[in-house]
Amino acid sequence: MSPVLRFYVRPSGHEGAASGHIRRKLQEKLPDLREVEMELCYNVNWTAESLPSPEEMKKLEWLFGCPLLPDDVAQVSWLVPHPDDLVLEVGPR
């Protein structure tokens, strides 16, 4: 079975603006909502014989990241929920 590689990306400028819009829309239904944090996650079905080399990983990170924001791609989520936070995942898997 092929491994699925996950690349988590911090929002850049336009995603940050979208986050504000989403927060305002959600606050209409959930007035106690304080904050919305977002990240993008890219799932890559890796079908090669072996896991990607460090050079291939750099290429994949470059592909999913923003060239103006160094280190905006990670293999683990940027979100660190607190015990009273609600985490929702939206989108296809």
C-alpha positions in Angstrom: 0.0 0.0 0.0 1.3 3.5 -0.9 2.1 5.9 1.9 0.2 9.1 2.1 2.5 12.1 2.7 0.9 15.1 4.4 2.1 18.7 3.9 0.6 21.3 6.2 0.7 24.9 5.0 0.3 28.1 7.0 -2.2 30.5 5.4 -0.6 33.3 3.3 -2.2 36.6 2.7 -5.3 35.6 0.7 -6.1 32.7 3.0 -5.8 35.0 6.0 -8.4 37.3 4.4 -10.6 34.3 3.8 -10.3 33.3 7.5 -11.6 36.8 8.5 -14.5 36.4 6.2 -15.3 32.9 7.5 -15.1 34.1 11.1 -17.6 36.9 10.4 -20.0 34.5 8.7 -19.7 32.0 11.6 -20.2 34.7 14.2 -23.6 35.4 12.8 -24.6 31.8 13.9 -22.2 31.4 16.8 -21.9 34.8 18.5 -19.5 33.4 21.2 -16.9 32.4 18.5 -13.6 34.2 19.3 -11.2 33.0 16.7 -10.8 31.0 13.5 -7.5 29.5 12.6 -6.9 27.7 9.3 -4.3 25.7 7.5 -4.1 23.8 4.3 -3.2 20.1 4.2 -2.1 18.4 1.0 -2.3 14.6 0.9 0.1 13.1 -1.6 -0.3 9.4 -2.5 3.4 8.4 -2.9 3.6 5.5 -5.3 7.4 5.2 -5.8 9.4 2.2 -4.7 10.9 4.1 -1.7 10.0 7.1 0.4 11.1 10.5 -1.1 14.7 11.5 -0.8 15.5 14.8 1.1 15.9 16.5 -2.3 12.4 15.2 -3.4 10.9 16.4 -0.1 12.4 19.9 -0.7 10.8 19.9 -4.1 7.4 18.9 -2.7 7.6 21.5 0.0 8.5 24.1 -2.6 5.5 23.0 -4.7 3.0 23.4 -1.8 4.5 26.4 -0.1 4.6 30.1 -0.9 8.0 31.3 -2.3 7.7 34.5 -0.3 7.2 32.7 3.0 10.1 30.4 3.9 9.4 27.5 6.2 5.6 27.7 5.7 5.3 24.0 5.0 5.6 21.2 7.6 5.0 17.5 8.0 2.9 18.1 11.1 0.0 20.4 11.7 0.6 24.0 12.8 -2.6 24.0 14.8 -2.2 23.4 18.5 -5.7 23.1 20.0 -6.4 23.8 23.6 -8.7 21.5 25.6 -11.7 23.8 25.2 -11.2 24.4 21.4 -13.3 22.9 18.7 -11.4 21.6 15.7 -13.2 21.1 12.4 -11.7 19.5 9.3 -13.3 20.6 6.1 -12.7 19.1 2.7 -12.1 15.8 0.9 -9.6 13.3 2.3 
